[in-house]
Amino acid sequence: MFETPDTERKSSGTGMWTGVAVVVIIIAVGAYFYMKSQPAAKTATPAAAPAATAQSNADAVHDLRVVSAKMDKDPTGNVAIWSVDIKNQSSTFTYSAIAYQTTYIGADNSVLLQNAGKVNLSLDPGDEQTAQFRDALYPSGTAVFRFAVTGASATK
């Protein structure tokens, strides 16, 4: 039988350990990049947590009540003109830049158009005001129209 010299046996053993070392390094580098790609865990201390602001308690949709909403068309019959009376029922917050949504619905209950905008009013606590504004092109076939408050800026 043919035997290999001792020097060849040592080099093949060294080659095996080199291969193991390369695999261990590749695994370590992969684990490092995996850990770096994961979002860091957030640990908030009471001092680092933001304090709740007074505006976070404001609820414009609840506090602002639409007393009346009337829609007419402009003289050409093409543009919807709204007259909206809004009351601020909050005893604490003043609301301004009141966001709204108008919806125009056909006879078959399909929504023909929805539009959003802002009414330039500032309502103090308990205050009630009327605003008139041009909304959108009046869709033909409108059977029902609606106005809803969707938000506002609040100050205390």
C-alpha positions in Angstrom: 0.0 0.0 0.0 1.0 3.5 -0.6 1.5 5.8 2.4 1.7 9.5 2.3 4.5 11.3 4.0 3.8 13.1 7.3 4.3 16.5 5.8 1.4 16.0 3.5 -0.9 14.9 6.3 -0.1 18.0 8.3 -0.9 20.3 5.3 -4.2 18.6 4.7 -5.1 19.0 8.4 -4.2 22.7 8.3 -6.3 23.1 5.2 -9.3 21.7 7.1 -8.8 24.2 9.9 -8.4 27.0 7.5 -11.8 26.0 5.9 -13.5 25.9 9.3 -12.0 29.3 10.2 -13.3 30.8 6.9 -16.8 29.4 7.5 -16.8 30.8 11.1 -15.8 34.2 9.8 -18.5 34.2 7.1 -21.1 33.3 9.7 -19.9 36.0 12.1 -19.9 38.7 9.3 -23.4 37.6 8.3 -24.7 37.8 11.9 -23.1 41.2 12.3 -24.9 42.6 9.2 -28.1 40.9 10.1 -28.1 42.6 13.6 -27.2 46.0 12.0 -30.2 45.7 9.7 -32.7 45.1 12.5 -34.4 48.2 14.1 -33.0 49.1 17.5 -35.3 48.4 20.4 -36.7 51.6 21.8 -36.4 52.0 25.5 -38.2 55.2 26.7 -37.5 56.6 30.0 -40.1 58.9 31.7 -37.9 61.9 31.1 -37.6 61.1 27.4 -41.3 60.6 26.9 -43.0 63.7 25.4 -45.6 65.4 27.6 -49.2 65.3 26.4 -50.2 68.6 24.9 -53.6 70.2 25.5 -54.3 69.9 21.7 -54.0 66.1 21.9 -57.3 66.2 23.9 -59.1 68.3 21.3 -61.7 66.5 19.1 -62.9 68.9 16.4 -65.3 66.4 14.8 -67.1 66.0 18.2 -66.8 69.6 19.4 -67.9 71.3 16.2 -71.6 70.9 15.4 -73.1 71.7 12.0 -76.2 73.7 13.0 -77.3 74.1 9.3 -75.9 73.4 5.9 -77.6 74.8 2.8 -76.4 74.3 -0.7 -77.4 76.5 -3.7 -76.0 76.9 -7.2 -74.3 80.0 -8.5 -76.1 82.0 -11.2 -74.7 79.8 -14.0 -75.9 76.7 -12.2 -72.5 75.1 -12.5 -70.9 75.7 -9.1 -72.1 74.6 -5.6 -72.3 77.5 -3.1 -72.6 76.4 0.5 -73.8 78.4 3.5 -72.8 76.5 6.7 -73.6 77.5 10.3 -71.1 75.8 12.7 -71.2 75.9 16.5 -68.2 75.2 18.8 -69.5 73.2 21.7 -66.1 72.9 23.4 -65.7 74.9 26.6 -61.9 74.8 26.3 -60.7 74.9 22.7 -60.8 77.5 19.9 -61.0 75.9 16.5 -59.8 77.4 13.2 -59.1 76.2 9.7 -62.0 73.9 9.8 -61.7 71.0 7.4 -64.8 69.7 5.7 -66.0 67.1 3.2 -68.9 67.6 0.8 -70.6 64.6 -0.9 -72.9 64.7 -3.8 -75.1 61.6 -4.3 -77.2 60.5 -7.3 -80.7 59.1 -7.2 -79.3 55.6 -7.3 -77.4 56.2 -4.1 -74.0 56.3 -6.0 -71.5 59.0 -5.0 -71.1 61.4 -7.8 -68.5 63.6 -6.2 -66.7 64.1 -3.0 -64.7 67.2 -2.3 -62.6 68.4 0.7 -61.5 71.8 1.7 -61.2 74.2 4.6 -63.5 76.9 5.9 -61.7 80.0 7.1 -63.4 80.5 10.4 -62.1 80.9 14.0 -64.6 79.7 16.6 -64.0 80.4 20.3 -65.5 78.1 22.9 -69.3 78.4 22.7 -69.1 80.5 19.5 -71.4 80.0 16.4 -70.7 81.4 13.0 -71.9 81.1 9.4 -69.5 80.7 6.5 -70.3 80.9 2.8 -68.0 79.4 0.2 -67.8 78.0 -3.3 -67.2 74.3 -3.3 -67.0 72.4 -6.6 -68.7 72.0 -10.0 -72.2 70.9 -9.2 -72.5 67.3 -10.6 -75.6 66.8 -12.8 -77.9 64.2 -11.4 -77.4 65.1 -7.8 -80.3 64.0 -5.6 -78.8 64.4 -2.1 -75.8 66.4 -0.9 -74.0 66.3 2.5 -71.6 68.5 4.5 -69.4 67.1 7.3 -66.7 68.5 9.5 -63.6 66.3 9.3 -61.1 68.2 11.5 -59.7 71.6 12.6 -56.7 73.3 14.2 -57.2 73.6 18.0 -55.7 76.1 20.4 -56.4 76.5 24.1 
